[in-house]
């Protein structure tokens, strides 16, 4: 990288990120991604080249996906509220089921993020700051309202 080149306009990846000196490879330009704070990077465990990237800010374009390890990016926020996305996870068993924790609640997608809807369980209208799985139970960690669990073993 030349001096003065901004990291915000590059897309780089590593396949040995836990090594003492990971090797990074530039894979393309990330100019389509927002120039805002990145809040989460989530890699699909079933398809390693599918990566979701979430951003803060009260505007559109807070959730993006790449199907090819960073070569191209697609905005997934059209049916999400205009609010920061703080957390993102995928169902451990059901491909395409994605969950987004936003500043205004938890949202679910059954089509890999193409469309979103608010969930009928768990926290509503509060910041969901983290999401994690206990088996097939999704746990939502909120800001100031505790934690909620949703049993998703039946979906």
C-alpha positions in Angstrom: 0.0 0.0 0.0 1.4 3.4 -0.9 1.7 6.1 1.6 -1.5 8.1 1.9 -3.7 5.4 0.4 -6.8 5.0 2.5 -7.6 1.5 3.9 -11.2 2.5 3.7 -11.2 2.1 -0.1 -9.5 -1.3 -0.2 -10.7 -4.8 0.4 -8.1 -7.2 1.9 -8.4 -10.7 3.3 -6.3 -13.2 5.1 -6.6 -17.0 5.3 -4.3 -17.2 8.3 -5.6 -14.4 10.6 -4.6 -16.1 13.8 -0.9 -16.5 12.8 1.7 -14.4 14.5 2.2 -12.6 11.2 -0.8 -13.0 9.0 -0.5 -12.6 5.3 -2.9 -10.1 3.7 -3.9 -10.1 0.1 -5.7 -7.2 -1.7 -8.8 -8.6 -3.4 -10.5 -5.5 -4.8 -11.9 -2.1 -4.2 -14.4 -1.6 -1.4 -15.6 1.8 -2.7 -19.2 0.7 -2.6 -19.1 0.1 1.1 -20.1 3.0 3.5 -17.4 5.2 4.9 -18.7 4.7 8.4 -17.8 2.7 11.5 -17.8 -1.0 10.9 -19.7 -2.7 13.8 -19.5 -6.4 12.8 -18.0 -8.8 10.3 -19.6 -12.2 10.2 -18.4 -15.1 8.0 -20.9 -17.8 6.9 -19.5 -21.0 8.4 -21.0 -23.2 5.6 -19.8 -20.9 2.8 -16.5 -19.3 3.8 -16.5 -16.8 0.9 -19.9 -15.3 2.1 -19.1 -12.5 4.4 -21.6 -10.0 6.0 -20.4 -6.6 7.1 -22.5 -4.3 9.3 -22.1 -0.5 9.9 -23.3 2.2 12.3 -25.1 5.4 11.4 -28.7 6.5 11.0 -28.9 6.1 7.2 -29.3 3.4 4.6 -26.6 1.0 3.7 -25.8 -0.5 7.1 -25.6 -4.2 6.1 -23.6 -5.6 3.1 -22.7 -9.1 1.9 -20.1 -10.4 -0.4 -20.6 -13.8 -2.1 -17.1 -14.1 -3.3 -14.8 -13.3 -0.4 -14.8 -9.5 -1.0 -14.6 -9.2 -4.8 -18.2 -7.8 -5.1 -20.6 -6.3 -2.5 -24.4 -6.1 -2.3 -26.4 -3.8 0.0 -28.9 -5.8 2.2 -30.5 -2.9 4.1 -33.5 -2.0 1.9 -36.0 -3.6 4.3 -34.2 -2.8 7.5 -34.8 0.3 9.5 -32.5 3.3 9.0 -30.5 2.5 12.1 -27.1 1.0 13.1 -26.7 -2.7 12.8 -24.8 -3.9 15.9 -24.9 -7.7 15.6 -25.4 -10.4 13.0 -25.6 -14.2 13.1 -26.8 -17.1 11.1 -28.9 -20.1 12.2 -26.6 -23.0 13.0 -28.7 -25.5 11.0 -30.9 -23.6 8.5 -29.1 -22.1 5.5 -30.3 -18.6 4.6 -31.7 -17.8 8.1 -29.9 -14.6 9.2 -30.6 -12.5 12.3 -29.6 -8.8 12.7 -29.4 -6.9 16.0 -30.1 -3.2 15.3 -30.4 -0.1 17.4 -34.2 -0.5 17.2 -34.6 -4.3 17.8 -34.0 -7.8 16.3 -34.8 -8.6 12.7 -34.9 -11.9 10.9 -34.4 -13.0 7.3 -35.2 -16.4 5.8 -33.6 -15.6 2.4 -30.0 -14.7 3.3 -30.8 -11.1 4.0 -32.7 -10.2 0.8 -35.7 -9.2 3.0 -36.1 -8.6 6.7 -38.9 -8.5 9.2 -39.1 -7.8 12.9 -39.2 -10.9 15.1 -42.3 -11.7 17.2 -40.2 -12.8 20.1 -37.4 -11.3 22.2 -36.6 -7.6 22.6 -38.4 -4.9 20.7 -37.6 -1.2 20.1 -34.3 -1.4 22.0 -30.6 -1.7 21.0 -29.5 -5.3 20.4 -25.8 -5.2 20.9 -24.9 -8.8 20.5 -26.3 -12.2 19.4 -25.0 -15.7 20.2 -26.3 -19.3 20.1 -26.8 -21.8 22.8 -27.5 -24.9 20.7 -30.4 -23.6 18.5 -31.5 -21.0 21.0 -30.7 -17.5 19.9 -29.7 -15.1 22.8 -30.1 -11.4 22.2 -28.0 -9.1 24.4 -29.7 -5.7 24.7 -28.5 -2.3 26.0 -30.3 -1.8 29.3 -33.1 -4.4 29.0 -31.2 -7.6 29.7 -30.9 -10.7 27.6 -33.7 -12.6 25.8 -33.6 -16.1 24.4 -35.6 -17.4 21.4 -35.9 -21.2 20.8 -35.4 -21.6 17.0 -35.0 -25.4 17.0 -38.5 -25.7 15.3 -37.7 -23.5 12.3 
